[in-house]
């Protein structure tokens, strides 16, 4: 005899197995294929998502480091300006105090000289 065709195989199977069991086994096979395909796609998605998340984290950390460096640089420049302004303010008040003392001395000397 010749080969059994696929259709004949199903026919022979349907005679020996109840339709419910036949369709349950077909459904189980399809469900298994779907689950395998879904799990494969989910794994690919997770890998891509994690890759993007890692790139985002790296970029964010890089920007955060640059921001901190610039902030520190500005703080150093501000402390330097602040020190210079305090020094110049102190110098200004010192010079004004010296001038006041000199003017006072001149006034006293002038007034004493007139007596």
RARA-V323639 format. One record per run of one state. SS is the DSSP state (2 for helix, 1 for strand, 0 for the rest). FROM is the first residue (numbers start at 1). TO is the last residue. If there is no record, write none. Layout:
BEGIN
SS/FROM/TO
SS/FROM/TO
END
This chain:
BEGIN
0/1/5
2/6/16
0/17/18
2/19/114
0/115/115
END
